[in-house]
Amino acid sequence: MNKVSPVPANEIDQWDHSHEFPVRRWIGRNSIINAGLIAASIVLAVFVSPFFLLLWPVAIVLDDLALLAFRFSIFNADEGVQACYRWQNLFMTGSTNAGRDLGFNLFDGDVNKPLSQAQSDKWDFMLDQLGLQAGDRLIDIGCGFGDWLNYAKSKGILVTGVNISDEQAHVGRQLYGLDVIRANWKDIMNDPDLKKRLLGKFDAVTLMDTIEHYAHAADFRVEGKVEAIYEDLFDLCNELIDSKSRIGRVFLSCIHWTEENPRTPEGPERNWTWVDTFSGLLMIRTYSGFYPRGPMGLVRNAADHFNEICRKDRTEDYRYTAVIDRNHFQAPKFLWTFRKVLYMPIFFILDPHFAHKWIGHNALGIKLDAWMRTYGENYDSLTFDADYRARVSHVQLWWIVLQAKKTEVQ
C-alpha cells in the first residue's frame, strides 16, 4: 500500500515559516492605504498635533463600523484573503503534514482516534464518496499546502491544485512535488491559457473549506452578487469536469450559518450577543469572507449543473479538532521565534487588520476565541456530542457531494 512520505519536523517548520518572498510582493491596495494612514498620522502628529497619532486607529475603527452597519469597506477583500494566509504561514506552527491541515479531522465520535488517523480517515471518506481510483484526475480549488492532494497522489491519482496564496503554492510544489497553479479561481474563465489547460480535463473537483472566502460581507450590498459568485463557482466546476468521465463529482466542505439571519436565531438554545458580533467582525477581518446563509445557501446555486447526492453534518468534528489540537488554526497557541518577532513590524505596516488577527486568536492574552464562539455555548467542551452541537451552534459545517448532470448517463 502506498503511504505519504513522512517529513521531519524541522523540515515542516522550515517550509511553514521560511520561504523567501520579497516584501514587495505583499504590497497592494490594502497595504498602500494602511501605510499611508500610518505615515499621515506620524507626520501630522509631528507638525500639527500629537492627537493626530489617533488618525490611523480611528480610520480603521470607522471602516470596521462601516462594514458592520453598511457592509462597506475601503479595503479589498481578495487581498485580505492573501494576507490571512500569509499571516498563518508565518506565525502558526505545523500547518501541514503534522496530523492537521487547513481544514479539520474526522473523528465521527471516536475521541480516542489519533490526529493522523482522523486525518487519513477524512481523506479516505472523500476518496470513497468521489469514487476515485489510480489514474483518475482530480483538481482541488483552494488547495492550501497540498496535504489532501499529496494523499490522493499517493494513491495513484493525478492531481492539480489551484491556490491564491504564493506561499502555500510554493510549499505544495517544493515539499510535495505537486502541480499547483497560483491563481484566483475567479480569473480562470478569463485566462485563455488556463482555460486550455484545465477545462474538461478532470474527473472530480474538491472545494475543501475555502468557499467561505469567496463571497465577502461587502458583496451583500449588491442584490444578487453573492448568488452570482456561487453560480460562477459551480459553472467553473462543471467546465472543469470531463463530460465523458465515469465520475463527474464535486466534494465540498463549507461552513454555513445555521439560520438565514444568524443575529435572530430561531433555536431557543442559540443566543447572539454583542461579543458574538465583535467576534464576527474579527473573523471577517482575519479571513476576509462570509458564510452561506442556511443549509441550502450554497448548493441551490449549483442546480443548473449538479444534483446533490450526499450531505453530512461535520460541525462537531470541526470544533473538536481545535479543542484537542491547540496548534489548529481555529484557536492556536503561538510559539514565538526571533524570525516571527522580526516580521511583526512589517505586518503592522502592510496589513490593516493585523491587530484583528491577534485579538481574535487570543495572541494578546485575551481569551476571546473569535472562531470558536461561532459553535455556541460550551464551545471548548472536551465532550464530542454532535446532537447537542446541532442545537446550540450558530454555524454548520456541511460535507456535500454533487453529481454533474452531464455525466449522470455514463
C-alpha positions, 0 to 999 in steps of 0.5 A: 500500500502506498503511504505519504512520505513522512517529513521531519519536523524541522523540515515542516517548520522550515517550509511553514515559516521560511520561504523567501518572498520579497516584501514587495510582493505583499504590497497592494491596495490594502497595504498602500492605504494602511501605510499611508494612514500610518505615515499621515498620522506620524507626520501630522502628529509631528507638525500639527498635533500629537492627537493626530497619532489617533488618525490611523486607529480611528480610520480603521475603527470607522471602516470596521463600523462601516462594514458592520452597519453598511457592509462597506469597506475601503479595503479589498477583500481578495487581498485580505484573503492573501494576507490571512494566509500569509499571516498563518504561514508565518506565525502558526506552527505545523500547518501541514503534514503534522496530523492537521491541515487547513481544514479539520479531522474526522473523528465521527465520535471516536475521541480516542482516534489519533490526529493522523488517523482522523486525518487519513480517515477524512481523506479516505471518506472523500476518496470513497464518496468521489469514487476515485481510483489510480489514474483518475484526475482530480483538481482541488480549488483552494488547495492550501499546502497540498496535504489532501492532494499529496494523499490522493497522489499517493494513491495513484491519482493525478492531481492539480491544485489551484491556490491564491496564496504564493506561499502555500503554492510554493510549499505544495510544489517544493515539499510535495512535488505537486502541480499547483497553479497560483491563481484566483479561481475567479480569473480562470474563465478569463485566462485563455491559457488556463482555460486550455489547460484545465477545462474538461480535463478532470474527473472530480473537483474538491472545494475543501473549506475555502468557499467561505472566502469567496463571497465577502460581507461587502458583496451583500450590498449588491442584490444578487452578487453573492448568488452570482459568485456561487453560480460562477463557482459551480459553472467553473466546476462543471467546465472543469469536469470531463463530460465523458468521465465515469465520475463527474463529482464535486466534494465540498466542505463549507461552513454555513450559518445555521439560520438565514439571519444568524443575529435572530436565531430561531433555536431557543438554545442559540443566543447572539450577543454583542461579543458574538458580533465583535467576534464576527467582525474579527473573523471577517477581518482575519479571513476576509469572507462570509458564510452561506446563509442556511443549509441550502445557501450554497448548493441551490446555486449549483442546480443548473449543473449538479444534483446533490447526492450526499450531505453530512453534518461535520460541525462537531468534528470541526470544533473538536479538532481545535479543542484537542489540537491547540496548534489548529488554526481555529484557536492556536497557541503561538510559539514565538521565534526571533524570525516571527518577532522580526516580521511583526513590524512589517505586518503592522505596516502592510496589513490593516487588520493585523491587530484583528488577527491577534485579538481574535486568536487570543495572541494578546492574552485575551481569551476571546476565541473569535472562531470558536464562539461561532459553535455556541455555548460550551464551545471548548467542551472536551465532550464530542456530542454532535446532537447537542452541537446541532442545537446550540451552534450558530454555524454548520459545517456541511460535507456535500457531494454533487453529481454533474448532470452531464455525466449522470448517463455514463 
